[in-house]
Amino acid sequence: MEYLKIFAPATVANVSCGFDSLGFAVDTIGDEMTFTKTTEKGVKITNITGANLTYDVDKNAASAVVKKMLIEAKADFGIELTIHKGFSPGSGLGSSAASAGGAAFGTNQLLGNIYSELELTKFAMFGEEVACGTPIADNVSAAIYGGFVLVRSYNPLEIIKLPVPKELRVVAIHPQIEVKTKDARDVLPTEITLKDAVTQWANVGGLIAGLYADNYELISNSLVDIIVEPVRKTLIPHFDDVKNTALKAGALGAGISGSGPTIFALCKGDKIAEEVYKSIQESYKNTGIDFEMFISKVNPNGMKILN
Ligand code: HSE
């Protein structure tokens, strides 16, 4: 294979209670990337559209991953990369994860598919570290594996693919402000009480049990985050209004997507998802803040080869 074009999906991480450990891929938003084999070794970014990102191959999350993989695989070729961002960095929808995960996936194809999804996730985590200082796995594993994932362990890395109830839909609103992941991590508590820990891990267990059992009521009851959301929501204008509007319109739950500012709501079925979409749209119009919205199914496949 000499050339490849791929779609790398946006992702929702944390999913309320599962900070740094739960995530899912969406199918309506993502990046497109191309990979061209070159006889000259190394990596070069020839074009970036849709966002203002660095062409410095050691600082760009995508090229840093390509470079690392080519060196580790002792490849006798190089790669020219183009990146078209379909959504903004700093949105909370896993922008750097789509770039880093897409880079790992695309490079692996040109290398002849030598790495597993788990190994690709590890490479992509390096891209996350380049982008935001921490090798987080929730967004990248969701983008690479597709569907709903649990990062069961970071050391050693273990990713579990979870079932996705058929009628699950996500509605998301992205207020057009940027929240840097690093800033959103700097506000987090470094210690929590045992009581809060019990509440949080019980909700993670409940959410996962709900996904396995197709039990929307259990999913709804478990979409609660008492640790991260209370501190991060202060960075997101009108968070409480959006969440209350979504719940009133019938959403199963709502929370911050990744490190924000995107707010996601999970819904049962298309009809309720459309109601939730309309209600949030109506109420946010009055805030004076520009925003974008989408409805999506959970994307079961993750990365997609376009040609
Ligand atoms: N789990 C991460 C966070 C996702 O919430 O900080 C952002 O990359």
Boltz pocket constraint, residues with backbone or C-beta under 6 A from the ligand:
constraints:
  - pocket:
      binder: B
      contacts: [[A, 13], [A, 14], [A, 19], [A, 20], [A, 21], [A, 136], [A, 138], [A, 139], [A, 181], [A, 184], [A, 185], [A, 258], [A, 259]]
      max_distance: 6.0
